[in-house]
Amino acid sequence: MVLAPHPNPDAPVLSHFSLEGKTALVTGGCRGIGLEVARGLAEAGAKVAITYASTGAAEADAIAGQISAANGGRAVKAYRCNVRSREEVEAVVEAAAREVGGGRLDVLVANAGVAANVAALDYPEAEFRAMFDVNVNGAFWAAQAAARVFARQAQAAAATGGPPHRASVIFTASVSASLVNIPQKQAAYNASKAALVHLGKSLAVEWVDFARVNSVSPGFIETEMLDVHPQEWRSAWNSMVPGRRFCKPAELKGAYVFLASDASSYMTGADLIIDGGYTLT
Ligand SMILES: NC(=O)c1ccc[n+]([C@@H]2O[C@H](COP(=O)([O-])OP(=O)(O)OC[C@H]3O[C@@H](n4cnc5c(N)ncnc54)[C@H](OP(=O)(O)O)[C@@H]3O)[C@@H](O)[C@H]2O)c1
């Protein structure tokens, strides 16, 4: 097998971005970056499963309903899922493929993540492990469960002589994978995101027969993860970004649609940095 080719590269370019007929799952899809990614994927034509952890079930269902209503009633469903639990992740991925995708899954966005500022000298063991449990292990459980579905679909397509299955895994990493933010002390977060980027590259090679794997590394994005910090820190960060502003989460959705779609059919193992130039200085 080879990396699945674009089915029609000569077609007009906007058609390359279409996700019509595709099914996507976004972990942490009920707020922040994940919510805007879910919106973007639905706007591009995908049926979408979103997962939540601390968000209430009623709120998550309402969010799924809003995305569906804004996109012509397209299937959008919310699932409770703590990505720290491998069993829970596997069950949700299979349920989403069955219930939202009618047996299919094409795109997995492993976006759920946590951040914490703790001095490395004093980092409690349980907190250090918890960071990796969500940001690295949780992303891997989701990618692995989705990849099993993708591999099944690829085998079925090959057996029937159908077109090659084109699947995409996208990790939400961070510029913290390649730089060290100041003044906050977040060694565990930075290391977890660096691990995630290299996990993506490794899986891209290993899974090349049935899925592309890429990561997005955002800079400062205006979500709750940023809002919890003191204004003094946020002003300092702003002055370090050549673009002199932070990013709205919705400004990222186009990049995720690009990576999810045939528009990036030859792109695998890449880390897309979207940071207003922050990592350049
Ligand atoms: N904001 C930034 O500046 C920035 C920059 C670079 C990278 N990122 C990354 O972007 C991703 C999304 O973050 P965000 O900025 O959108 O922050 P956020 O608003 O705090 O969202 C975090 C998301 O992760 C989910 N989550 C947390 N722990 C979970 C768990 N154990 N199981 C399942 N889901 C869990 C949350 O779900 P519930 O709300 O339902 O609990 C929520 O949807 C993270 O991976 C983060 O590291 C953010």
PDBQT file of the ligand as one rigid body, heavy atoms in Angstrom, charges set to zero:
ROOT
HETATM    1  N1  LIG A 301      -5.296  28.169  24.610  1.00  0.00    +0.000 N 
HETATM    2  C1  LIG A 301      -4.037  28.159  24.208  1.00  0.00    +0.000 C 
HETATM    3  O1  LIG A 301      -3.372  29.199  24.220  1.00  0.00    +0.000 OA
HETATM    4  C2  LIG A 301      -3.417  26.874  23.702  1.00  0.00    +0.000 A 
HETATM    5  C3  LIG A 301      -2.173  26.976  23.046  1.00  0.00    +0.000 A 
HETATM    6  C4  LIG A 301      -1.565  25.830  22.570  1.00  0.00    +0.000 A 
HETATM    7  C5  LIG A 301      -2.190  24.607  22.709  1.00  0.00    +0.000 A 
HETATM    8  N2  LIG A 301      -3.396  24.517  23.352  1.00  0.00    +0.000 N 
HETATM    9  C6  LIG A 301      -3.993  23.201  23.459  1.00  0.00    +0.000 C 
HETATM   10  O2  LIG A 301      -5.278  23.218  22.872  1.00  0.00    +0.000 OA
HETATM   11  C7  LIG A 301      -6.069  22.177  23.429  1.00  0.00    +0.000 C 
HETATM   12  C8  LIG A 301      -7.413  22.743  23.820  1.00  0.00    +0.000 C 
HETATM   13  O3  LIG A 301      -7.212  23.704  24.835  1.00  0.00    +0.000 OA
HETATM   14  P1  LIG A 301      -8.078  25.040  24.972  1.00  0.00    +0.000 P 
HETATM   15  O4  LIG A 301      -7.163  26.187  24.833  1.00  0.00    +0.000 OA
HETATM   16  O5  LIG A 301      -9.278  24.953  24.122  1.00  0.00    +0.000 OA
HETATM   17  O6  LIG A 301      -8.414  24.970  26.519  1.00  0.00    +0.000 OA
HETATM   18  P2  LIG A 301      -9.736  24.689  27.332  1.00  0.00    +0.000 P 
HETATM   19  O7  LIG A 301     -10.777  25.659  26.928  1.00  0.00    +0.000 OA
HETATM   20  O8  LIG A 301      -9.279  24.631  28.731  1.00  0.00    +0.000 OA
HETATM   21  O9  LIG A 301     -10.204  23.255  26.820  1.00  0.00    +0.000 OA
HETATM   22  C9  LIG A 301      -9.624  22.069  27.290  1.00  0.00    +0.000 C 
HETATM   23  C10 LIG A 301     -10.424  20.936  26.709  1.00  0.00    +0.000 C 
HETATM   24  O10 LIG A 301      -9.857  19.686  27.122  1.00  0.00    +0.000 OA
HETATM   25  C11 LIG A 301     -10.885  18.865  27.655  1.00  0.00    +0.000 C 
HETATM   26  N3  LIG A 301     -10.328  17.992  28.689  1.00  0.00    +0.000 N 
HETATM   27  C12 LIG A 301      -9.524  18.324  29.740  1.00  0.00    +0.000 A 
HETATM   28  N4  LIG A 301      -9.231  17.242  30.472  1.00  0.00    +0.000 NA
HETATM   29  C13 LIG A 301      -9.870  16.186  29.894  1.00  0.00    +0.000 A 
HETATM   30  C14 LIG A 301      -9.959  14.814  30.177  1.00  0.00    +0.000 A 
HETATM   31  N5  LIG A 301      -9.329  14.247  31.232  1.00  0.00    +0.000 N 
HETATM   32  N6  LIG A 301     -10.709  14.035  29.358  1.00  0.00    +0.000 NA
HETATM   33  C15 LIG A 301     -11.335  14.571  28.301  1.00  0.00    +0.000 A 
HETATM   34  N7  LIG A 301     -11.311  15.876  27.972  1.00  0.00    +0.000 NA
HETATM   35  C16 LIG A 301     -10.568  16.672  28.770  1.00  0.00    +0.000 A 
HETATM   36  C17 LIG A 301     -11.920  19.822  28.216  1.00  0.00    +0.000 C 
HETATM   37  O11 LIG A 301     -13.185  19.189  28.287  1.00  0.00    +0.000 OA
HETATM   38  P3  LIG A 301     -14.287  19.664  29.402  1.00  0.00    +0.000 P 
HETATM   39  O12 LIG A 301     -14.364  21.154  29.261  1.00  0.00    +0.000 OA
HETATM   40  O13 LIG A 301     -15.537  18.986  29.050  1.00  0.00    +0.000 OA
HETATM   41  O14 LIG A 301     -13.716  19.239  30.707  1.00  0.00    +0.000 OA
HETATM   42  C18 LIG A 301     -11.871  20.953  27.185  1.00  0.00    +0.000 C 
HETATM   43  O15 LIG A 301     -12.708  20.664  26.091  1.00  0.00    +0.000 OA
HETATM   44  C19 LIG A 301      -5.265  21.614  24.601  1.00  0.00    +0.000 C 
HETATM   45  O16 LIG A 301      -4.650  20.407  24.210  1.00  0.00    +0.000 OA
HETATM   46  C20 LIG A 301      -4.235  22.694  24.856  1.00  0.00    +0.000 C 
HETATM   47  O17 LIG A 301      -3.067  22.184  25.473  1.00  0.00    +0.000 OA
HETATM   48  C21 LIG A 301      -4.022  25.621  23.843  1.00  0.00    +0.000 A 
ENDROOT
TORSDOF 0
